[in-house]
Amino acid sequence: MKRLEIIANRSIQADMFDAFKKADIVKHYTLIPTVLGVGNSGPRMGDHIWPEENFSIVVYCEKIEAEKINNVISELKRFFNNEGIKLFEISI
């Protein structure tokens, strides 16, 4: 079993879920709609100085689905190369 946490700019949220649907993956997840912080892509604070925000998705899945999710995220990173998309994975 794997635990995946994806953090990405809210501007790509709909595109990410469309890609998951097309790949027939991520049918069960937890969505954290607003995530603020500072990462490698810069501040996302949701205020007048740093107006952008992130979202996060937590997914528990088997290894095969985790590999498919990794592939979709890699594609999205190539297409949205300036938006800040991170995927963290642990085995549980």
N, C-alpha and C positions, 0 to 999 in steps of 0.2 A: 504494500500500500504506500502511496505517496501523498504528501501534502504540498500543494503548489500555492504560492502567493504571487499574484501578479499586481504590480502597481504601474499605472500608466496615466498619461494626461487625459483629462475628461473629454478633450476634443476628439479622441479616437474611440470612445466607448461603444458607440453604435457600430462602427466598423469592426471592432473586435468581436462583438457578439454576433454580427453577421457572418464573420469568418468561422466562428465556432459552430454556428448553425449549419453552414455549408459543409463543414468537415464532420458533422454529426457527433460533436463532442461537447463537453461541459454542459450537461443537462441538469446537474445538481451543483450548486455553488452558494457561497455567501458573498453578497455584494456590500461593500462599504462605500457608499456613494460619494463621500467627500473626505479626502485624505490630504492633509497639509504637511509640509515639511521641506527640507532642503536635501537634495541629492546631487548626483553628478550632472544632472540636466538643469540645475539651478533651483532657486526658491519657487515653491508653489504654495502661496500663503492665502490666496483668496481675498486679498485686501486691495486697496487702491494703489499700493506700490508694487506688489507682486500679485496681480489679479488671477493668475492661472491656478487651477486646482487639479488634483489627481483623484483617481478612484482606485479601489483595490478589490480583487476577487480572490477568495480562498476556495480551493478545490481539493477534495480528497478523492483519489482515484487509484486505479491499478496502473501498473508500469506501462502497459501498452497505450492507455489513454494519455498518460503523462508524456510519452514520446510524441504522440500526435499533437498535443497542446504545445509542446516545445517547438515543433515544426511550424505550427500556425504563428506562434509568437515570433519566430525567426523571420518569417515572411513579412509580418507586420512591421518589425524593426527595420527591415530593408526599405519598405514602402514609406513609412513614417519615420525617417531617420533622424529627425530633429525634435521629436515629441517626447522622448523619455519613456521607454517601456522596459520594465524590469521583471524578471521572473526568478523566484527563489523556490528551490525544491529540496525537500528532505524526505528520507525514507522513514516510515513509522512502522 
